[in-house]
Amino acid sequence: MSIGHTLLGLLESGPRHGYDLKRAFDAKFGHDRPLHYGQVYSTMSRLLKNGLVEVDGIEAGGGPERKRYAITEAGVTDVAQWLATPEKPEPYLQSTLYTKVVLALLTERDAADILDTQRSEHLRSMRVLTDRKRKGDLADQLICDHALFHLEADLRWLELTAARLDKLREAVAR
């Protein structure tokens, strides 16, 4: 996820302080990985330097000065271009799990155990996500569906690979 573009998009509804941007980001996108304050302020500094945001006001208080940021026209254009650009599908051609299976076969370890252990971990993750989906709002349901569909595809790959282990063992031994 592009944090810069996400913060810019959040600014389209109106100027905000870095603290408010962090809270909005965490509420909408950071359920599993909230932003650190330092990440927000370093990103805002970069966006300011690049002309995508401007300081809309500075408030003095009991602590450090609080800058209020507003998106510029260039920032609005940048967000629009980012939103219109399709994400590259991740083909997973360099899978760590595949590497582990092949190395297990090459070193005469039990690759089926690796697949079984991974299957158990995937099923555990799916139970956690299903519970979160059941209790969550629409945004949680959608993000959980996305993750669950990927885990389901992984489970299909685990089953297919387990069924082909003998052939794979022969192929990697050559």
C-alpha positions as CSV (number, residue, x, y, z in Angstrom):
1,M,0.0,0.0,0.0
2,S,1.2,3.5,-0.8
3,I,1.1,5.3,2.5
4,G,1.7,8.7,0.8
5,H,-1.2,8.3,-1.6
6,T,-3.4,7.0,1.2
7,L,-2.7,10.1,3.3
8,L,-3.2,12.3,0.3
9,G,-6.6,10.7,-0.3
10,L,-7.6,11.3,3.3
11,L,-6.7,15.0,2.9
12,E,-9.2,15.4,0.1
13,S,-12.0,15.7,2.6
14,G,-10.2,18.7,4.2
15,P,-7.1,19.8,6.0
16,R,-5.9,17.8,8.9
17,H,-3.1,17.6,11.4
18,G,-0.6,14.6,11.3
19,Y,-2.2,13.2,14.4
20,D,-5.7,13.3,12.8
21,L,-4.3,11.7,9.6
22,K,-2.7,8.8,11.7
23,R,-6.0,8.2,13.5
24,A,-8.0,8.2,10.2
25,F,-5.5,5.9,8.5
26,D,-5.5,3.5,11.5
27,A,-9.3,3.5,11.6
28,K,-9.8,2.8,7.9
29,F,-6.7,0.8,6.9
30,G,-4.4,0.0,9.9
31,H,-6.3,-2.6,11.8
32,D,-3.4,-5.0,11.6
33,R,-0.6,-2.5,11.1
34,P,-1.2,0.9,12.5
35,L,1.1,3.7,11.3
36,H,3.9,5.0,13.6
37,Y,3.8,8.8,14.1
38,G,7.3,9.1,12.7
39,Q,6.1,7.5,9.5
40,V,3.2,9.9,9.2
41,Y,5.4,13.0,9.7
42,S,8.2,11.8,7.4
43,T,5.7,11.0,4.7
44,M,4.1,14.4,5.1
45,S,7.5,16.1,5.0
46,R,8.2,14.3,1.7
47,L,4.7,15.2,0.3
48,L,5.3,18.8,1.3
49,K,8.7,18.9,-0.4
50,N,7.2,17.4,-3.6
51,G,4.4,20.0,-3.7
52,L,1.6,17.5,-3.1
53,V,0.5,19.1,0.2
54,E,0.9,22.5,1.8
55,V,0.8,23.7,5.4
56,D,-2.6,25.2,5.9
57,G,-2.0,26.5,9.4
58,I,0.3,26.1,12.4
59,E,-1.2,26.0,15.9
60,A,0.9,26.5,19.0
61,G,-0.1,24.6,22.1
62,G,1.4,23.1,25.2
63,G,3.7,21.0,23.1
64,P,5.3,21.3,19.7
65,E,3.7,23.3,17.0
66,R,1.0,21.4,15.2
67,K,0.9,21.8,11.4
68,R,-2.3,21.4,9.5
69,Y,-1.8,20.0,6.1
70,A,-4.0,20.5,3.0
71,I,-3.8,18.7,-0.4
72,T,-2.7,20.7,-3.4
73,E,-4.1,20.4,-6.9
74,A,-1.0,18.5,-7.8
75,G,-1.7,16.2,-4.9
76,V,-5.3,15.6,-6.1
77,T,-4.0,14.9,-9.6
78,D,-1.4,12.5,-8.2
79,V,-4.1,10.6,-6.2
80,A,-6.4,10.4,-9.2
81,Q,-3.5,8.9,-11.3
82,W,-2.6,6.4,-8.6
83,L,-6.2,5.3,-8.2
84,A,-6.6,4.9,-12.0
85,T,-3.4,2.8,-12.3
86,P,-4.1,-0.9,-11.9
87,E,-2.0,-2.9,-9.4
88,K,0.3,-5.5,-10.8
89,P,-1.1,-8.9,-9.9
90,E,1.4,-10.8,-7.7
91,P,2.2,-14.1,-9.4
92,Y,4.1,-15.6,-6.4
93,L,6.7,-17.1,-8.6
94,Q,9.4,-16.9,-5.9
95,S,7.5,-18.7,-3.1
96,T,9.3,-19.4,0.1
97,L,7.1,-22.4,0.6
98,Y,8.0,-23.9,-2.7
99,T,11.7,-23.3,-1.9
100,K,11.2,-25.2,1.4
101,V,9.5,-28.1,-0.3
102,V,12.2,-28.4,-3.0
103,L,15.0,-28.1,-0.4
104,A,13.3,-30.8,1.8
105,L,13.3,-33.1,-1.2
106,L,16.9,-32.3,-2.1
107,T,18.1,-33.0,1.4
108,E,15.9,-36.1,1.8
109,R,13.7,-34.6,4.5
110,D,9.9,-35.1,4.6
111,A,8.4,-32.6,2.3
112,A,4.9,-33.9,3.2
113,D,5.4,-32.8,6.8
114,I,6.2,-29.3,5.6
115,L,3.1,-29.2,3.5
116,D,1.0,-30.6,6.4
117,T,2.4,-28.1,8.8
118,Q,1.7,-25.2,6.4
119,R,-1.8,-26.5,5.7
120,S,-2.5,-26.4,9.5
121,E,-1.2,-22.9,9.7
122,H,-3.3,-21.8,6.8
123,L,-6.5,-23.4,8.4
124,R,-5.7,-21.6,11.7
125,S,-5.4,-18.3,9.9
126,M,-8.6,-18.9,8.0
127,R,-10.5,-19.6,11.3
128,V,-9.1,-16.3,12.8
129,L,-10.1,-14.4,9.7
130,T,-13.5,-16.0,9.5
131,D,-14.2,-15.0,13.1
132,R,-13.0,-11.5,12.4
133,K,-15.2,-11.3,9.3
134,R,-18.2,-12.5,11.2
135,K,-17.8,-9.8,13.9
136,G,-16.6,-7.0,11.7
137,D,-18.1,-4.2,9.7
138,L,-18.3,-4.2,5.9
139,A,-14.7,-3.0,5.5
140,D,-13.4,-5.8,7.8
141,Q,-15.6,-8.3,5.9
142,L,-14.1,-7.2,2.5
143,I,-10.5,-7.3,3.6
144,C,-11.0,-10.6,5.3
145,D,-12.6,-12.0,2.1
146,H,-9.6,-10.9,0.2
147,A,-7.2,-12.7,2.5
148,L,-9.4,-15.8,2.7
149,F,-9.6,-16.1,-1.0
150,H,-5.7,-16.0,-1.2
151,L,-5.5,-18.6,1.6
152,E,-8.0,-20.8,-0.2
153,A,-5.8,-20.7,-3.4
154,D,-2.8,-21.5,-1.3
155,L,-4.6,-24.5,0.2
156,R,-5.4,-25.8,-3.3
157,W,-1.7,-25.4,-4.2
158,L,-0.7,-27.4,-1.0
159,E,-3.1,-30.2,-2.0
160,L,-1.8,-30.3,-5.6
161,T,1.8,-30.3,-4.5
162,A,1.2,-33.0,-1.9
163,A,-0.3,-35.2,-4.7
164,R,2.7,-34.5,-7.0
165,L,5.5,-35.0,-4.4
166,D,6.8,-38.2,-6.0
167,K,7.0,-36.6,-9.4
168,L,8.6,-33.4,-7.9
169,R,11.2,-35.6,-6.1
170,E,12.2,-37.2,-9.4
171,A,12.3,-33.8,-11.2
172,V,14.5,-32.1,-8.6
173,A,16.9,-35.1,-8.2
174,R,18.0,-34.8,-11.9
